[in-house]
Amino acid sequence: MRTCWLFVLALLFACPVPARTAELLPVDRPINDVIDHYLRAGWVEAKVKPAPLLSAAGLVRRMTLDLAGRIPTRGETRAFVESNSPLRWTALADRLMASPDFAYHHRNQLDLLLLASRKNDGEFRKYLLNAARENRTWDVLFRQMMTGRESNAAEKPALAFLKARAGSLDDLTNDTSVLFFGVNVSCAKCHDHPLVDDWKQDHFFGMASFFTRTYLTKKNTLAEKFSGSIKFKTTGGEEKQARFMFLTGAEVPEPKVKKSAEQRKAEDAEVKRQMKDPKAPAAKIPGFSPRAKLVEVALRSADRRFFSRAIVNRIWLRLMGRGIVDPPDQMHSANTPSHPELLEWLARDLANNGYDLKRLIRGIVLSDAYAISSQFSGEGEFPAPETFAVGAVRLLTPRQYSLSLLVAAANPDQVSQQVVAADWGKRREQLENESNGLAGKIELPSDNFQVSVDEALLFSNSDQIQNTLLKDSADRLVGVLKSIGDRRQLIGRAFEVTLSRTPDADEVTAFEGFLTKREKQGRVVAIQQMVWALLTSPELRFNY
């Protein structure tokens, strides 16, 4: 962790990996083997030597953060480190993915992806949690978010994705394109994309056409108009009628239905009533739904490559710190993947296996590439980030960080017993609720991350931290540490619980001196200050 900032700086000077083309590996190969095959080939081609694998303690920490959304308990760390089973890695992944933690964390990650900057929607979060528990596949989630029925209690919350954006056709168009297809078409609105030949105005307005009839009723229900189209002007002044056109260029024809002037007038009046009258009956469903057609064309075998590649890239980014295509909203011919065959194989595998994200996640975390250390001690130039030859240093999300703080500050013996108990799901739900206040004041990860003023004040000058994390009670870490007389044992226990590792000699010496000096103010106060320093350290703030 001490080299994390050097690592970040080194990324800025990394050179690109040349693209490769070859026949894809067979479909029956395990996901983790395929990942390691293609990345090793990339290292040979780029002439780089990867960092070594993580220590056992480092791996259980990284995997627990990625699969459970929290740091491991002291008991979980010790069990993994002390295990001699050759299958302990697989067993750890399977245990975490079968635990209640995985569903909560997967829900939190999907919520962050789909409604990150939007108002927190409790019903949408419940919907995502149920979906995660059922391992609902990505294509089903997409379909429900685009075409869920207001009359169906199970589908209605999914419409929050569209409702949050229904006031802006641009948001509906671009956010859907970015998040589900990995394509930012916003630069092709006023003119053909100036830098990317792939995207024309026809693509932007073709995608926009699928949403131009979408609106919110006065009762805040989602509906579609009976008709409506978009006209736009090219930079040459030509006026064009937009077609229902997907990113691949595939067009969706609208059935021609003869309607009298009276019928059209009645339909327009119905829409106006829906938008103004909260007592209006449920909106009528048109015979032709552009959004339903978008789902249909996006998922059909001839056009699904955008859909499958985009979510593979997002999951890879979540677990590996960088997308195979970077940035993840720039999937086009001018921004080639670092490992094109790997992306194509994973996208094909995902589609062939019913868009099962849980299966994809398991495959990635069982690869050797996932377990590579973030510390590079090799000779020569630091490997380029797109080689994935060194593990990425990743900021924890607000939820990950707040949950990890709560776990770290708890009585380590109690929480170690709780995670293996039959009712852990209830306790995890309590932790989720307890983390809400903390998470709301923690900065979201971003490319230009800086600790926010709220976060800095929270940790440096807040009664909430003192009362929540540093209480001198039997159910808190501080209360346990104060009962340990030997300073070295006390320091070791504090490191194990908070940072999931043992301290080195220099750290023990430094903290012994700290405690000796601060104990003059009171032993409990000194322990609280030590625990505070560990909880607020950069090492706890990152997944490395």
Buried (B, 14 or more C-beta within 10 A) or exposed (E): BEBBEEBEEBBEEBEEBEEBEEEBBEEEBEBBBBBBBBBBBBBEEBEBEBBEBBEBBBBBBBBBBBBBBBBBBBBBBBBBBEBEEEEBBBEBBBBBBEBBBBBBBBBBBBBBBBBEEBEEBEEBBEBBBBBBBEBBBBBBBBBBBBBBBBEEEEBBBBBBBBBBBBEEBEBBBBBBBBBBBBBBBBBBBEEBBEEBEBBBBBBBBBBBBBBBBBBBBEBEBBBBBBBBBBEBEBEEEEEEEBBBBBBBEBEBEEEEEEEEEEEEEEBBEBBEBBBEEEEBEEBEEBEBBBBBBBBBBBBEEEBBBBBBBBBBBBBBBBBBBBBBBBBBBBBBEEBBBBBBBBBBBBBBBBBEEEBBBBBBBBBBBBBBBBBBBBBBEBEEEBBBBBBBBBBBBBBBBBBBBBBBBBBBBBBBEEBBEBBEEEEBBEBBEEBBEBBEEBBEBBBEBEEEEEEEEEBBEBBEEBEEBEEBBBBEEEEBBBBBBBEBEEBEEBBBBBBBBBBBBBBEEEBBEEBBEBBEEBBEEEEBBBBBBBBBEBBBEEBBBBBB
